[in-house]
């Protein structure tokens, strides 16, 4: 049972419904000066990269690297939503995402959630277990395949969804308040196109790795 096209469209409009993604790590290691101060003897002065140091930045231009900005936006959106939902509704962002799916579909399986949201099976299974323990869902088996279980919203689950939905939509309104309605419409269309193009990204990645990484490694072994 695959998610309907309308489900995909509706899910994209739910505020706070951002894929879980990697965040940039903060450098928490002690500074050179701090490490030197802990050692006996004369501390060494920290080295600084002055104008004559010879250092030339050669990394990605984060101001124009699209994956970086998608990461910035989705990570911070998801973090803010998760904090609010845990504090006020006692659920995390993953449970909210499944609640959204269940409000649009009569029932969903682990594979359906994985396919649409991108969560791994282990995370979805734990999410289902937590939702069941909270009384938000019930389970039923597929009559054609006993190994497949479907989750369905309980009245308590529907109430929880409706409570969070108001906050989610307000977060979306605030997010889009810096652009015009016309720009928002264009943005949504572009996001749909980018999402649909993800298989091409993986295809291009495999081809690049095969040509520039695997072949190079094989030549070095020889």
trRosetta pair geometry for C-beta under 8 A, 3 or more apart (Angstrom, degrees):
i j d omega theta_ij theta_ji phi_ij phi_ji
1 108 8.0 -144 99 -124 121 48
1 109 6.8 120 52 2 107 114
1 112 6.3 -26 91 -77 87 128
2 112 7.1 172 -130 -118 32 91
2 115 7.2 -78 -135 107 80 158
3 7 4.3 -112 -179 80 101 141
3 8 6.1 115 121 -51 122 84
3 101 7.4 -80 -107 -142 124 104
3 105 6.7 -95 -121 -62 76 139
3 108 8.0 15 -83 -117 92 109
3 112 6.0 124 -48 -167 88 99
3 115 7.1 -172 1 93 108 113
3 116 4.9 55 -11 -76 154 132
4 7 4.7 108 58 -4 74 101
4 8 7.6 -139 99 -3 46 82
4 105 7.4 161 8 -92 98 99
5 8 5.7 -53 -156 33 39 112
5 9 6.5 36 150 -17 69 104
6 9 5.6 -55 -150 37 37 111
6 10 6.1 32 155 -17 70 108
6 104 7.5 -165 112 -173 90 117
7 10 5.9 -60 -144 40 29 106
7 11 6.1 31 159 -23 66 108
7 101 7.1 48 -170 -136 123 70
7 104 4.7 130 -121 133 88 137
7 105 6.0 11 -100 -52 140 101
7 116 7.2 -55 125 -126 118 149
8 11 5.9 -53 -144 33 27 112
8 12 6.8 29 157 -23 60 104
8 116 6.8 -141 -95 -140 82 106
9 12 6.1 -59 -160 27 31 111
9 13 7.2 17 151 -13 62 108
9 192 7.9 5 -107 -102 73 129
10 13 6.0 -66 -159 35 39 107
10 14 7.3 46 149 -36 68 98
10 104 5.6 163 81 -109 142 140
11 14 5.9 -46 -158 10 41 115
11 17 6.1 -146 178 153 75 155
11 100 5.9 105 -121 138 83 127
11 101 7.0 16 -94 -82 124 70
11 104 7.1 -91 -59 -3 86 161
11 116 6.9 113 6 166 175 123
12 17 7.6 -146 -124 92 20 128
12 188 6.6 116 134 -152 126 96
12 191 6.7 152 -162 108 128 127
12 192 6.9 -17 -108 -77 172 87
12 195 8.0 -115 -98 -18 127 160
13 172 7.1 60 178 -149 59 164
13 188 7.5 15 -85 -127 84 134
14 17 4.0 62 87 -14 102 136
14 100 5.2 -52 -54 -129 177 141
14 165 7.4 -74 -139 -131 102 80
14 168 5.4 -7 179 151 80 137
14 169 7.5 -64 -142 -71 53 69
14 172 7.3 -148 163 -51 20 138
15 81 7.7 178 137 -97 76 126
15 167 7.7 -134 90 119 120 53
15 168 4.0 160 69 167 85 63
15 169 5.3 167 9 -87 121 19
15 170 6.9 -136 66 53 165 38
15 171 3.9 152 160 72 130 92
15 172 3.0 -126 -77 -33 107 91
15 173 7.3 -51 -70 -2 147 62
15 175 6.9 169 -131 8 105 127
16 77 6.5 -166 -119 164 42 94
16 78 7.4 109 -168 -106 63 45
16 80 7.8 -117 -114 89 91 85
16 81 3.4 131 -145 -117 107 143
16 84 8.0 -98 -114 58 140 124
16 85 7.5 123 177 -43 149 123
16 93 7.1 -140 165 -130 98 97
16 96 6.7 -39 121 133 121 152
16 164 8.0 -103 70 166 153 104
16 167 7.3 28 -26 114 148 89
16 168 4.3 -99 24 -125 117 87
16 171 5.1 70 -48 68 91 153
16 172 7.6 -92 -9 -47 65 84
17 96 7.4 -137 -92 123 75 106
17 97 6.1 121 -137 -107 86 82
17 100 6.0 21 -101 -33 132 171
17 168 6.9 47 -30 -161 87 129
18 21 7.7 -65 147 -1 99 108
18 73 7.5 -148 -135 125 143 78
18 74 4.1 178 177 -148 121 77
18 75 7.9 -123 130 -40 136 19
18 77 4.4 102 -18 91 154 121
18 78 4.5 -119 76 -57 111 92
18 81 7.3 151 21 14 103 141
18 93 8.0 -41 55 -171 76 137
19 74 5.8 -11 57 -170 73 141
19 78 7.5 -73 84 -68 25 139
19 117 6.9 161 -109 -179 84 69
19 118 5.5 14 -136 54 122 137
20 78 6.0 149 -100 -168 58 164
20 93 7.2 136 -74 99 99 131
20 94 7.5 -10 -42 -77 132 92
20 118 7.9 -159 41 93 79 106
20 119 7.4 65 23 -94 120 83
21 70 7.7 -161 -125 126 171 85
21 71 5.3 -147 137 -129 138 73
21 74 4.9 68 11 100 136 124
21 75 5.3 -96 73 -68 101 85
21 78 7.3 149 22 11 83 147
22 71 6.5 -29 71 -143 74 124
22 75 7.3 -50 93 -86 28 128
23 71 7.3 163 -104 168 42 102
23 75 4.5 135 -89 -161 92 147
23 79 7.7 51 -79 -55 144 132
24 71 7.7 101 -38 130 86 128
30 34 4.0 -115 178 90 109 131
30 35 5.3 135 102 -54 118 82
31 34 4.6 98 53 5 78 102
31 35 7.1 -145 93 -4 42 85
31 46 6.4 -24 158 -102 106 144
32 35 6.0 -57 -150 37 31 108
32 36 6.3 28 154 -18 65 109
32 44 7.4 -72 158 93 104 103
32 46 4.1 130 77 -119 117 91
32 47 6.5 -2 72 21 176 74
33 36 5.7 -58 -147 38 30 111
33 37 6.3 35 154 -27 65 106
33 43 7.1 55 -155 166 65 130
33 45 7.5 -6 -98 -153 93 37
33 46 4.4 -59 -49 -42 90 116
34 37 5.7 -52 -148 29 31 113
34 38 7.0 30 154 -20 61 103
35 38 6.1 -58 -159 29 34 110
35 39 7.1 28 149 -19 64 106
36 39 5.9 -59 -157 31 39 110
36 43 4.0 103 137 -157 108 89
36 44 4.6 -130 -125 41 144 77
36 46 7.5 -149 6 -65 135 72
37 43 5.3 7 -83 -105 53 142
39 43 7.2 133 60 -103 91 71
48 53 7.8 -122 117 -72 54 137
49 53 4.3 -102 -154 29 66 171
49 55 4.9 -22 -155 16 128 147
50 53 5.1 134 50 -39 59 97
60 65 4.7 27 166 -64 121 153
60 68 6.9 161 122 -44 137 137
61 64 4.8 6 112 42 114 99
61 65 5.9 151 78 -35 58 94
62 65 5.3 -53 -120 30 36 114
62 68 4.8 -116 -145 135 82 167
62 69 7.9 135 174 -52 74 76
65 68 4.3 60 92 5 105 117
65 69 7.2 156 86 -11 59 85
66 69 6.0 -62 -150 39 36 104
66 70 6.2 36 156 -19 71 106
67 70 5.6 -55 -145 38 34 113
67 71 6.2 38 154 -22 66 105
68 71 5.6 -57 -154 36 30 113
68 72 6.4 35 150 -23 66 102
69 72 5.3 -42 -143 31 39 116
69 73 6.3 33 159 -15 67 104
70 73 6.1 -58 -147 40 29 106
70 74 6.0 15 163 -8 66 114
71 74 6.3 -62 -134 45 24 100
71 75 5.7 21 170 -18 64 117
72 75 6.4 -66 -145 38 16 106
72 76 6.3 1 166 -6 58 116
73 76 6.4 -71 -149 43 21 101
73 77 6.0 19 159 -17 64 115
74 77 5.7 -56 -140 40 28 112
74 78 6.0 25 162 -17 65 111
75 78 6.0 -60 -146 39 24 107
75 79 6.2 24 156 -20 63 111
76 79 5.6 -52 -141 36 31 113
76 80 6.3 29 160 -16 64 106
77 80 6.1 -61 -150 38 26 106
77 81 6.2 21 157 -15 64 111
77 171 7.5 118 -153 160 92 126
77 175 7.2 23 -108 -98 118 139
78 81 5.8 -57 -143 40 29 109
78 82 6.0 31 159 -23 66 109
78 93 5.4 60 -164 -148 86 168
79 82 5.9 -54 -143 35 26 111
79 83 6.5 27 157 -19 61 107
80 83 5.9 -56 -150 34 29 111
80 84 6.5 23 156 -14 64 109
80 171 7.4 159 110 -137 119 131
81 84 5.9 -62 -151 40 31 108
81 85 5.9 23 159 -16 69 112
81 93 5.5 87 101 -103 107 108
81 96 7.2 -115 153 58 118 164
81 168 7.2 45 -134 -107 121 80
81 171 6.5 42 -88 -135 97 176
82 85 6.0 -58 -139 40 27 106
82 86 6.1 26 162 -18 64 109
82 92 5.6 10 -145 -159 95 73
82 93 4.0 -58 -84 -34 92 109
83 86 6.2 -58 -146 36 24 108
83 87 6.3 17 159 -15 61 114
84 87 6.0 -64 -147 39 27 108
84 88 6.0 -15 172 15 66 116
84 167 6.3 -170 137 170 136 144
85 88 6.8 -73 -131 53 22 85
85 89 5.0 -45 -164 48 64 115
85 91 5.4 -60 156 78 109 76
85 92 6.5 115 97 -138 120 16
85 93 6.4 137 41 -74 144 56
85 95 7.9 -178 147 66 136 101
85 96 5.6 -76 -134 -52 162 134
85 164 6.0 31 -120 -128 104 123
85 167 7.6 171 -80 90 77 147
86 89 7.5 -46 -73 58 9 70
86 90 6.8 41 -158 -119 45 23
86 91 6.9 -125 -91 71 50 26
86 92 5.8 23 -75 -89 99 61
88 167 7.6 136 78 -67 145 159
89 160 6.5 114 -172 -158 115 91
89 163 6.2 157 -110 107 120 124
89 164 5.5 6 -78 -77 171 102
90 134 7.5 167 119 -131 113 135
91 95 4.1 -108 -173 81 111 137
91 96 6.0 133 118 -51 120 78
91 99 7.6 48 151 -27 162 137
91 134 7.5 96 -87 -178 98 178
91 136 8.0 68 -95 -65 135 158
91 160 6.8 88 -21 176 145 130
91 164 7.4 -63 59 -69 127 146
92 95 5.4 101 55 11 67 99
92 96 7.2 -121 107 -4 39 92
93 96 5.4 -53 -151 35 37 116
93 97 6.5 41 152 -24 67 101
94 97 5.7 -50 -152 30 34 112
94 98 6.7 29 152 -13 65 103
94 119 6.6 94 -139 -105 109 147
94 123 6.4 -118 -141 164 151 108
94 127 4.9 -115 133 -102 117 130
95 98 5.8 -57 -151 39 36 108
95 99 6.2 42 149 -24 67 105
95 127 5.8 -174 -81 -159 65 97
95 130 6.5 -92 -82 98 121 121
95 131 5.8 159 -135 -76 104 100
95 136 7.4 71 -170 70 116 169
96 99 5.4 -52 -147 34 33 116
96 100 6.6 39 153 -24 65 100
96 164 5.7 -133 -124 150 109 158
96 168 7.4 159 -179 -76 131 131
97 100 5.7 -49 -156 28 33 114
97 101 6.9 32 149 -15 63 102
97 113 7.8 105 120 -155 104 104
97 117 5.4 86 160 -121 136 143
97 119 7.6 143 94 -34 146 131
98 101 5.6 -51 -153 36 39 112
98 102 6.2 34 152 -17 69 107
98 108 7.3 -158 -157 75 83 142
98 113 6.0 -8 -107 -120 91 134
98 117 8.0 -60 -71 -31 63 157
98 124 7.5 134 -86 -141 126 81
98 127 5.7 150 -24 144 148 131
98 128 7.4 -159 -155 -76 162 65
98 131 6.7 -100 96 -56 141 153
98 151 7.4 0 175 91 121 151
99 102 5.7 -58 -144 41 31 109
99 103 6.3 34 156 -24 65 106
99 131 8.0 -179 -66 -121 84 132
99 136 7.2 -65 -93 175 102 133
99 153 7.4 81 -140 -101 69 115
99 157 6.6 -160 -122 -178 95 91
99 160 6.5 -105 -126 102 146 102
99 161 4.3 -173 169 -93 115 97
99 164 7.0 75 93 50 153 139
100 103 5.9 -56 -150 32 28 111
100 104 6.8 13 155 -8 61 111
100 161 7.2 157 -75 -142 43 111
101 104 6.0 -73 -157 42 31 103
101 105 5.9 -18 166 23 73 111
101 108 5.1 27 135 -53 122 163
101 112 7.3 145 180 125 141 109
101 113 6.3 -153 25 -102 173 82
101 116 6.7 134 -105 77 126 148
101 117 7.5 -82 -52 -44 132 116
102 105 6.5 -69 -122 62 29 79
102 107 7.5 12 -131 -120 83 31
102 108 5.9 -108 -83 8 71 117
102 137 7.0 -114 -115 -100 161 111
102 151 6.5 -69 -96 112 125 101
102 152 7.0 145 -153 -147 113 30
102 153 4.5 133 146 -50 124 102
102 157 6.8 -36 109 148 147 132
102 161 7.4 -137 76 -72 99 145
103 153 6.8 60 -76 -49 58 155
103 158 7.0 123 -105 -124 90 72
103 161 4.9 166 -66 172 130 158
103 165 7.9 124 -126 -71 179 132
105 108 5.3 91 84 -62 134 94
105 112 7.6 -107 85 156 171 150
106 152 6.8 -17 156 -120 64 102
107 140 6.9 -52 -136 45 155 113
107 150 3.9 43 158 166 126 124
107 151 6.4 162 -158 73 78 38
107 152 4.6 -40 -99 -78 94 87
108 112 4.5 -130 -161 82 88 136
108 113 5.9 91 150 -52 127 88
108 150 6.5 140 65 -153 20 79
108 151 5.8 -25 63 55 75 91
109 112 4.8 104 51 1 73 102
109 113 7.3 -138 95 -2 42 85
109 142 7.7 -1 -86 -49 132 121
109 148 5.5 -26 -128 -170 140 100
109 149 6.7 135 -129 78 84 46
109 150 5.4 -57 -73 -96 76 66
109 151 7.5 149 -96 8 29 79
110 113 6.0 -60 -156 36 33 109
110 114 6.3 32 151 -20 68 108
110 121 5.7 58 160 -141 125 83
110 124 4.7 132 -146 113 83 132
110 125 6.0 10 -116 -69 135 75
110 128 6.9 -71 -84 -28 91 143
110 149 7.4 51 -17 62 99 86
111 114 5.5 -53 -145 37 34 114
111 115 6.2 34 157 -22 67 107
111 121 7.7 -3 -82 -103 57 103
111 148 7.7 -48 9 -129 118 107
112 115 5.9 -55 -147 34 28 110
112 116 6.4 9 163 -5 64 111
113 116 6.4 -68 -144 44 26 97
113 117 5.6 -16 178 19 68 119
113 119 6.1 -26 138 50 100 117
113 124 4.7 145 89 -129 135 133
113 127 7.8 -151 158 72 162 140
114 117 7.1 -68 -119 54 14 84
114 118 7.2 47 -172 -123 49 9
114 119 5.8 -101 -106 72 58 68
114 120 6.8 36 -124 -139 107 18
114 121 5.8 -15 -78 -74 140 67
114 124 5.9 -89 -59 -25 84 150
119 123 4.7 -115 -180 85 108 124
119 124 5.1 128 107 -57 124 92
119 127 7.5 4 156 -8 161 145
120 123 5.1 90 60 10 76 104
120 124 7.2 -150 95 -5 37 90
121 124 5.7 -58 -146 39 34 110
121 125 6.1 35 157 -22 69 106
122 125 5.8 -55 -147 35 29 111
122 126 6.5 25 156 -14 64 106
123 126 5.9 -57 -149 39 30 108
123 127 6.2 35 150 -23 65 108
124 127 5.3 -54 -147 36 33 116
124 128 6.3 36 153 -21 66 102
125 128 5.7 -50 -148 34 31 112
125 129 6.5 33 152 -20 62 105
126 129 5.5 -52 -148 35 34 115
126 130 6.4 34 154 -18 66 105
127 130 5.9 -56 -149 37 30 110
127 131 6.3 28 153 -18 64 108
128 131 5.7 -58 -147 38 30 111
128 132 6.3 32 154 -22 65 106
128 137 6.8 -74 -152 71 72 150
128 139 7.7 70 175 -83 118 115
128 149 7.9 112 174 102 156 124
128 151 5.6 -136 -132 -70 106 140
129 132 5.8 -54 -150 33 29 112
129 133 6.5 27 153 -17 63 107
130 133 5.8 -56 -148 37 31 110
130 134 6.4 23 154 -12 65 109
131 134 5.8 -60 -146 43 31 107
131 136 4.3 -82 -169 65 85 118
131 137 4.6 38 129 9 116 113
131 151 7.1 49 92 -158 139 141
131 157 7.1 49 -175 -109 108 119
132 135 7.7 43 178 -70 31 23
132 136 7.4 -87 -68 50 23 74
132 137 5.6 -61 -80 70 64 90
132 138 7.5 98 -123 -105 88 29
132 139 6.8 -12 -101 -29 128 108
132 151 7.9 -113 -66 -124 94 109
134 156 7.8 -153 134 124 81 129
135 154 6.0 -80 162 63 70 157
135 156 5.0 21 121 66 104 154
135 157 7.5 -149 122 -47 58 83
136 153 7.0 -47 165 -138 71 67
136 154 6.0 -169 -177 34 20 103
136 156 5.9 -106 -100 102 50 96
136 157 3.6 101 -172 -93 69 95
136 160 5.9 -46 -119 29 112 148
137 151 4.4 -5 -177 -169 143 103
137 152 6.2 136 -157 65 82 37
137 153 6.1 -53 -102 -100 71 34
137 154 6.2 -154 -93 -12 16 90
137 157 5.6 74 -62 -77 59 155
138 151 7.4 147 73 -153 34 57
138 152 5.4 -25 61 62 84 94
138 154 5.8 100 -23 -67 92 97
139 149 5.0 -8 -166 -176 115 117
139 150 6.8 144 -154 73 61 45
139 151 6.0 -33 -96 -96 70 59
139 152 7.6 165 -92 16 22 81
140 149 7.1 148 74 -158 32 68
140 150 5.2 -22 64 60 85 97
140 152 6.6 26 2 -8 110 121
141 146 5.4 6 -179 -138 134 59
141 148 7.0 115 -161 80 63 59
141 149 5.9 -43 -99 -102 58 66
141 150 7.6 164 -104 14 10 82
142 145 4.6 4 92 57 126 75
142 146 7.0 -142 65 -78 74 21
142 147 7.8 -26 45 59 112 50
142 148 3.9 14 4 77 132 111
142 149 7.5 -120 -13 -76 83 21
142 150 6.6 104 -61 -26 79 104
145 148 4.6 53 95 7 108 110
153 157 3.9 -146 -154 95 80 126
153 158 5.0 97 150 -56 132 79
153 161 7.1 -36 -130 -14 142 136
154 157 4.6 103 46 3 69 103
154 158 7.2 -130 94 -3 39 84
155 158 5.6 -51 -147 35 34 112
155 159 6.4 35 154 -19 65 105
156 159 5.7 -53 -149 36 33 112
156 160 6.4 36 152 -21 65 104
157 160 5.6 -51 -147 34 32 112
157 161 6.4 36 153 -20 64 103
158 161 5.7 -52 -150 34 32 114
158 162 6.4 30 154 -18 65 106
159 162 5.8 -56 -148 37 31 110
159 163 6.5 35 153 -22 65 105
160 163 5.8 -54 -151 32 31 113
160 164 6.5 19 157 -10 65 108
161 164 6.2 -66 -150 41 29 102
161 165 6.0 38 155 -36 67 108
162 165 5.6 -44 -141 21 30 120
162 166 7.6 37 161 -22 56 94
163 166 6.9 -59 -176 21 30 106
163 167 7.8 15 142 -3 61 106
164 167 5.7 -61 -163 40 49 109
164 168 5.9 49 145 -24 79 108
165 168 5.4 -55 -143 38 34 115
165 169 6.2 31 160 -17 68 105
166 169 6.1 -56 -147 37 27 106
166 170 6.5 26 154 -17 62 108
167 170 5.7 -58 -151 37 32 111
167 171 6.4 35 151 -22 66 104
168 171 5.7 -53 -152 33 31 113
168 172 6.7 31 150 -17 63 103
169 172 5.5 -49 -149 35 37 113
169 173 6.4 42 150 -23 66 102
170 173 5.4 -47 -147 33 36 115
170 174 6.4 34 154 -16 65 104
171 174 5.9 -55 -148 38 30 109
171 175 6.3 36 152 -24 64 107
172 175 5.5 -54 -147 34 32 115
172 176 6.3 11 163 -3 67 111
173 176 6.4 -71 -147 47 25 96
173 177 6.4 48 152 -55 63 98
174 177 5.5 -33 -149 -6 32 123
176 179 5.8 -69 -167 49 68 96
176 184 4.8 47 -161 -106 130 125
176 187 7.9 -167 -120 55 105 150
179 183 4.0 -110 172 92 113 132
179 184 5.6 145 98 -57 113 77
179 187 7.0 78 105 -27 163 139
180 183 4.6 97 52 7 77 102
180 184 7.0 -135 97 -7 42 86
181 184 5.5 -52 -147 34 33 115
181 185 6.5 37 153 -22 65 101
182 185 5.7 -50 -152 31 33 112
182 186 6.6 30 151 -15 64 104
183 186 5.6 -54 -150 38 35 111
183 187 6.2 42 150 -25 67 105
184 187 5.5 -51 -147 33 32 116
184 188 6.5 33 155 -20 64 102
185 188 6.0 -53 -151 33 30 109
185 189 6.6 28 152 -16 63 107
186 189 5.7 -58 -151 38 33 111
186 190 6.2 31 153 -18 67 107
187 190 5.8 -58 -148 38 30 109
187 191 6.3 30 154 -21 66 106
188 191 5.7 -52 -146 34 31 112
188 192 6.6 35 152 -20 63 102
189 192 5.7 -52 -153 33 32 113
189 193 6.6 31 150 -17 64 104
190 193 5.6 -54 -151 36 36 112
190 194 6.3 35 152 -19 68 104
191 194 5.6 -51 -144 37 33 111
191 195 6.2 36 154 -21 65 105
192 195 5.8 -54 -147 36 29 112
192 196 6.3 26 155 -15 63 109
193 196 5.8 -58 -148 40 30 109
193 197 6.3 27 154 -20 64 111
194 197 5.6 -62 -148 37 31 111
194 198 7.5 60 150 -51 60 80
195 198 6.1 -21 -168 -20 38 113
197 200 5.0 -47 -173 35 73 118
197 201 6.6 82 131 -29 81 94
198 201 5.3 -47 -152 26 43 117
198 202 6.8 38 154 -15 69 99
199 202 5.8 -55 -152 37 37 108
199 203 6.3 40 150 -21 68 106
200 203 5.4 -52 -145 37 36 116
200 204 6.2 35 156 -18 67 105
201 204 5.9 -56 -148 39 28 108
201 205 6.3 33 151 -24 63 107
202 205 5.4 -50 -145 33 33 117
202 206 6.5 35 156 -20 65 101
203 206 6.1 -53 -153 33 29 109
203 207 6.6 25 152 -15 63 107
204 207 5.7 -56 -149 38 34 111
204 208 6.2 33 155 -20 68 107
205 208 5.8 -56 -146 36 29 109
205 209 6.2 26 158 -17 65 108
206 209 5.9 -56 -145 38 28 109
206 210 6.2 30 156 -21 64 109
207 210 5.8 -56 -148 35 29 113
207 211 6.3 16 159 -11 64 112
208 211 6.0 -66 -147 42 28 103
208 212 5.6 -20 175 20 69 117
208 213 7.6 55 129 -4 69 102
209 212 6.9 -71 -120 55 19 81
209 213 4.6 -34 -158 35 63 127
209 214 6.1 62 144 -17 75 99
210 213 7.4 1 -35 51 10 83
210 214 5.1 -27 -135 36 41 128
210 215 6.8 57 154 -26 53 97
211 214 7.8 46 1 46 15 88
211 215 5.8 -17 -160 11 29 132
212 215 7.0 4 -57 45 9 102
212 216 6.1 7 173 -18 41 123
213 216 6.0 -58 -139 37 16 109
213 217 6.4 15 159 -18 57 109
214 217 5.8 -56 -148 35 28 112
214 218 6.5 28 154 -19 63 105
215 218 5.7 -54 -149 34 32 111
215 219 6.5 32 153 -19 65 105
216 219 5.7 -56 -150 36 32 111
216 220 6.4 32 153 -20 65 105
217 220 5.7 -54 -149 34 33 111
217 221 6.6 36 153 -22 65 102
218 221 5.7 -51 -153 30 34 113
218 222 6.8 34 150 -18 64 102
219 222 5.7 -53 -153 34 36 111
